[in-house]
Amino acid sequence: MTSVSNAAWALLFPNLERHPDKPAYLCGDDVLTYADLASAVARTGAMLAASGVQPGDRVGCVLPDGPATPIMLLGAMWIGACPMPLSSSLRPEEYAWILADAGARVLIADTGHPAAVASNIPVLPCSPGGPEGLRTYCDFLEPYAPEANDLALLLYTSGSTGRPKGVPHRHRDIMRPAETFGGLIGLTENDVIFSASKLSFAYGLIASFSLALAYGATAILSPEKPGPAELLQLIRRYRPSVFFAVPTLYNLLLRVLEPDSYLGGVRLFYSAGEALPAATFKAWKLMTGYEICEGIGSTEAYNLFISNRPGEAMPGATGKVAPGFEVRLVDEADTDVAAGQPGLLLIRGEGTATAYWNLPEKSQETMLPDGWLRTGDMFTASDGVFIHQGRADDMLKVGGWFVSPQEVENVLLTHPDVVECAVSGCRVEGLERPQAFVVARNGVEAGSNFGGELRRFVREHLPEDMCPVRFQLVAALPKTSTGKIMRRALVQA
């Protein structure tokens, strides 16, 4: 086997040489320099080893975003263990299932957290500031030298398409976002990164962990889940230069933004997690003067594989293929589709997961021969520009044609009284038809003829088959903890 660099060492050592006293993380009033981070990581590795953690062992981490999270992740990687960052807002039974599925050796969490209560494995107590008794351990510990296929990280998907799936990544995978995506968006060590997505999700982990540390930048962490007004306060306080968020959050920010809202420190607003509606892009540009740069990635890729370039973002378009990736659009027979036709996106590039954890059949279905990964996303492409049509399992077959819910939603979102919407399928006399769930602006009443107005509005822009047969006003749309709309819940509604 060929040895590779330990990911924790690769992320930390260059920064220790260049700028040990530079802040790596800002959280509240806490400032964690690269020197402080490296010392805490080595001590954490020693603590985990003293607790019986061996190379290859899975280490569950249930912590709010704060200094302790990158310390624990890097500390586990440092000794060759495989950390598992988990959301702090799961249900007890979800923690129990994930920890059992992963075969976790220990859990790092506050002892009063539901994950610790639900766990039947040893719990290493840890507060948001760091694990208890850390300074009693030596901060000089050589990093473990991993083999090429040794695991550095086990991520669990958000479960938006069913039970969460474990996605293992190797040490070399952790560095790939910096080698490809970071250059695409022009990151440097002078950047201050703020990701509204948390470290327990691939999008937030790529931004605030892999990219921030690989470039020697500074990242902002917030242990709470701030609302839009609080986010604006954090932007005003820390003056980030790069801001990562999901489309839902940009929509929420538009509701509280004022013409004099301070955004002056941000040079790049980035969106991923799901498709950014063209209406949101245009409203943001009109309100702030800034474009939102959109891309798409996945937990399986641990990277963004299609993206707009800063200064070239196009409303309604996901962008062009990112460096280091190849893509194909295929039909149900895995045959390449003609230009402009919708197809299922396959990607290939270094750093993608080669299998799911404990799911051989799903792995065979998704991780194809020759390194191709079936993403589950439908796209059209023309002149190298890719436009997201939705998840393959969200597409509707209406009158013999595929209808993209996203295309219908993009039209609805241009109506001045529509705040949010989601389109799913329903059965009418045994045939599939689109239906729409709409969050309306204040003042629109459920008993009004708003549905009829929306139906006429959609018919002005789309063919009859694409017009929803039902419009239901709702107070809010069901979402996952990452902000994705839970379409399955809408279908069941």
JONORWO-V980060 format. One record per pair of residues at least 24 apart in sequence whose ideal C-beta (glycine too) atoms are under 7 Angstrom apart, sorted by sequence separation. I is the first residue (numbers start at 1). GAP is how many residues later the second one is. D is the distance in whole Angstrom. If there is no record, write none. Layout:
I&GAP&D  I&GAP&D
//
This chain:
55&24&7  56&24&7  57&24&5  58&24&5  59&24&5  60&24&5  61&24&5  62&24&5  64&24&5  95&24&7  187&24&6  191&24&7  193&24&6  228&24&4  232&24&7  241&24&6  247&24&6  269&24&7  272&24&6  294&24&6  295&24&6  325&24&4  348&24&5  412&24&6  417&24&5  12&25&7  55&25&3  57&25&7  59&25&7  61&25&7  63&25&7  92&25&6  93&25&7  146&25&5  192&25&7  228&25&5  240&25&6  241&25&6  242&25&7  246&25&7  263&25&6  268&25&6  272&25&6  294&25&6  324&25&5  348&25&7  12&26&5  53&26&7  55&26&6  56&26&7  58&26&6  60&26&6  62&26&6  92&26&4  189&26&5  191&26&4  192&26&5  193&26&5  194&26&4  236&26&5  239&26&3  240&26&6  241&26&5  242&26&5  243&26&5  244&26&5  245&26&6  247&26&7  324&26&6  346&26&5  347&26&5  378&26&7  408&26&6  412&26&7  44&27&6  48&27&6  188&27&6  189&27&4  193&27&7  228&27&7  229&27&5  235&27&7  243&27&7  246&27&4  247&27&6  263&27&7  346&27&7  417&27&5  446&27&5  44&28&6  48&28&6  53&28&5  187&28&5  189&28&6  192&28&7  228&28&5  235&28&6  242&28&7  246&28&7  247&28&7  346&28&6  347&28&6  12&29&7  177&29&5  182&29&5  232&29&6  247&29&5  251&29&6  254&29&6  346&29&7  396&29&5  405&29&7  41&30&6  45&30&5  49&30&5  187&30&7  247&30&7  250&30&6  254&30&6  257&30&5  344&30&7  345&30&5  40&31&5  44&31&3  48&31&6  235&31&7  257&31&7  403&31&6  178&32&6  182&32&7  272&32&6  345&32&5  434&32&7  436&32&4  8&33&6  37&33&7  41&33&4  45&33&4  48&33&6  177&33&5  178&33&6  182&33&6  247&33&6  254&33&6  282&33&6  435&33&5  438&33&6  440&33&6  37&34&7  41&34&5  45&34&4  177&34&6  250&34&6  281&34&4  344&34&6  345&34&5  398&34&6  434&34&5  435&34&6  436&34&7  438&34&7  32&35&5  196&35&6  343&35&7  397&35&6  398&35&6  434&35&7  435&35&4  436&35&5  437&35&5  438&35&6  439&35&6  42&36&7  72&36&5  174&36&6  178&36&3  342&36&5  343&36&7  396&36&6  398&36&7  433&36&5  438&36&7  30&37&6  41&37&6  178&37&6  207&37&4  278&37&4  437&37&5  439&37&6  278&38&4  342&38&5  396&38&6  439&38&6  27&39&5  60&39&5  175&39&6  341&39&7  415&39&6  27&40&6  194&40&7  340&40&6  437&40&6  194&41&7  203&41&7  428&41&6  25&42&6  250&42&6  268&42&6  305&42&5  339&42&7  340&42&5  412&42&7  415&42&5  158&43&7  275&43&7  339&43&6  58&44&5  60&44&4  194&44&7  305&44&6  426&44&6  25&45&6  58&45&6  59&45&7  62&45&7  63&45&7  423&45&6  58&46&4  59&46&6  63&46&7  192&46&7  194&46&4  301&46&6  412&46&7  58&47&6  59&47&6  60&47&4  61&47&5  62&47&4  155&47&6  192&47&7  193&47&6  197&47&6  342&47&5  411&47&6  57&48&4  60&48&7  192&48&5  196&48&7  197&48&7  303&48&6  344&48&6  59&49&6  192&49&5  193&49&5  194&49&5  195&49&4  196&49&4  197&49&6  302&49&6  191&50&5  301&50&7  329&50&6  408&50&7  411&50&5  62&51&6  191&51&5  301&51&5  411&51&6  53&52&6  102&52&6  300&52&6  329&52&6  53&53&6  62&53&4  196&53&5  300&53&5  437&53&6  72&54&7  408&54&7  51&55&6  187&55&7  422&55&5  420&57&6  68&58&6  98&58&6  408&58&6  68&59&7  71&59&6  68&60&6  342&60&6  408&60&7  68&61&6  12&62&7  66&62&4  67&62&6  68&62&5  403&62&7  11&63&7  63&63&6  66&63&7  67&63&6  68&63&7  78&63&7  403&63&5  422&63&5  424&63&5  64&64&5  80&64&3  102&64&6  320&64&5  401&64&7  63&65&7  78&65&5  79&65&5  101&65&6  320&65&6  422&65&6  8&66&4  78&66&7  80&66&6  98&66&6  320&66&7  399&66&5  424&66&4  425&66&6  319&67&7  398&67&5  424&67&5  317&68&5  318&68&5  422&68&6  8&69&4  82&69&4  203&69&6  317&69&7  318&69&6  7&70&5  8&70&4  80&70&7  82&70&7  83&70&6  84&70&5  86&70&7  203&70&6  317&70&5  318&70&5  6&71&7  82&71&7  314&71&7  316&71&6  6&72&7  82&72&5  301&72&7  51&73&6  300&73&6  77&75&5  197&76&7  298&77&6  306&80&5  296&81&7  185&83&6  47&84&6  185&85&7  44&87&7  47&87&6  55&89&6  40&90&6  44&90&7  47&90&5  43&91&5  46&91&4  43&92&7  46&92&6  296&92&7  394&93&5  40&94&7  43&94&4  203&94&7  316&94&7  43&95&7  46&95&5  128&95&6  43&96&5  45&96&5  58&96&6  206&96&7  42&97&5  202&97&4  206&97&7  42&98&6  42&99&5  39&100&4  202&100&6  185&108&7  87&111&7  87&113&4  275&113&4  85&114&6  86&114&6  85&115&4  85&120&7  181&122&6  180&123&6  181&123&5  184&123&6  186&124&6  177&125&7  184&125&7  185&125&6  176&126&7  177&126&5  181&126&7  176&127&5  173&129&5  69&130&5  275&131&6  279&131&7  167&132&5  277&132&7  278&132&6  65&133&5  167&133&6  169&133&5  277&133&5  9&134&4  65&134&5  279&134&4  8&135&6  279&135&5  73&136&7  277&136&5  6&137&4  6&138&6  184&138&6  6&139&7  70&139&6  184&139&6  6&140&6  183&140&7  181&141&6  3&142&5  4&142&6  157&142&5  180&142&6  3&143&7  180&143&5  3&144&6  4&144&5  155&144&5  180&144&4  7&145&5  179&145&7  1&146&4  2&146&5  1&147&6  66&155&6  65&156&4  65&157&6  66&157&5  65&158&5  64&159&4  7&164&4  6&165&6  10&165&6  5&166&7  4&167&5  7&167&4  4&168&5  7&168&7  251&169&6  176&174&6  176&175&3  173&178&4  169&184&6  168&185&6  167&186&5  24&189&7  167&189&6  168&189&6  166&190&6  165&191&5  166&191&3  26&192&6  166&192&7  24&194&7  25&194&6  26&194&5  27&194&4  165&194&6  23&195&5  25&196&6  27&196&7  19&197&6  165&197&7  18&198&6  15&201&5  11&202&4  14&202&7  11&203&6  154&203&6  273&209&6  273&210&6  274&210&5  273&211&6  26&212&6  248&231&7  161&232&7  249&234&6  248&235&4  246&236&7  246&237&4  102&255&7  101&256&7  101&257&6  201&281&5  197&285&7  160&320&5  159&321&7  158&322&5  158&323&6  158&324&5  160&324&5  158&326&7  160&326&6  89&392&6  87&394&5
//
